[in-house]
Amino acid sequence: MTTNPRFHCWRHRARDDESLIVFPDGCRDLLIVTPERGPVQILLTALDVRPRHAHLAAGDDVVGYRLRPGTTMSPAELEAIRRAPAQSQQILANASRSGTDAGDAIQLLSEPGITVARAARRHGVSLRTLQRHFISRDLPPPDFWRQLSRARRAAAMLGQSEPLAVIAGECGFSDQAHMSRDLRRWFSSTPAQLSRSPLALELLRQPALGNWTGEQISTR
């Protein structure tokens, strides 16, 4: 995986037909799918609010660019990549609009125990102005990022020796039951189910909201 301040580049080739789970991560992915037969497909994923399954056919080769939370792409960028898929990384590096205000605000909203009002103050704007920042960029509201980041932070701590009640407290939940409800909401699994799934934990610890390179939030 290669790294850029605006995106992480990854690659996957399906040896057989595959159905892969995708957890909400606060990121959009630009996907360039090259099947064994047929034309190249250029896809821009949406921001997920619940787990979904992505299906690949045997032989599909996927180059993905996971965009930093808050990053947007213009229609001109997408069209340029459709015309020249081989130059996609250069096009993204030169032209992606990272939405600095949104990206910085999202980073604040990813901090443990933060409230939207406190994030707005630290960002130097009113709560209403912060909300308008997200609306103007066609992004989910501030509380989406705060709640998803909190759930992802808790999931990243599962599998360690800490009791669930301690994890809930450190991540800003009111209690263990509150954390369990949120994890079921975002990831369709209880903390115990996630703890027993190394693959799920690996996916939830990949670079994304609250764990972007250079912006990682400590789990301690």
Secondary structure, 3 states (H helix, E strand, C coil): CEEECCEEEEEEECCCCEEEEECCCCCCEEEEEECCCCCCEEEECCCCCCCEEEEECCCCEEEEEEECCCCECCHHHHHHHHHCHHHHHHHHHHHCECCHHHHHHHHHHCCCCCCHHHHHHHHCCCHHHHHHHHHHCCCCCHHHHHHHHHHHHHHHHCCCCCCHHHHHHHCCCCCHHHHHHHHHHHHCCCHHHHHCCHHHHHHHCCCCCCCCCCCCCCCC
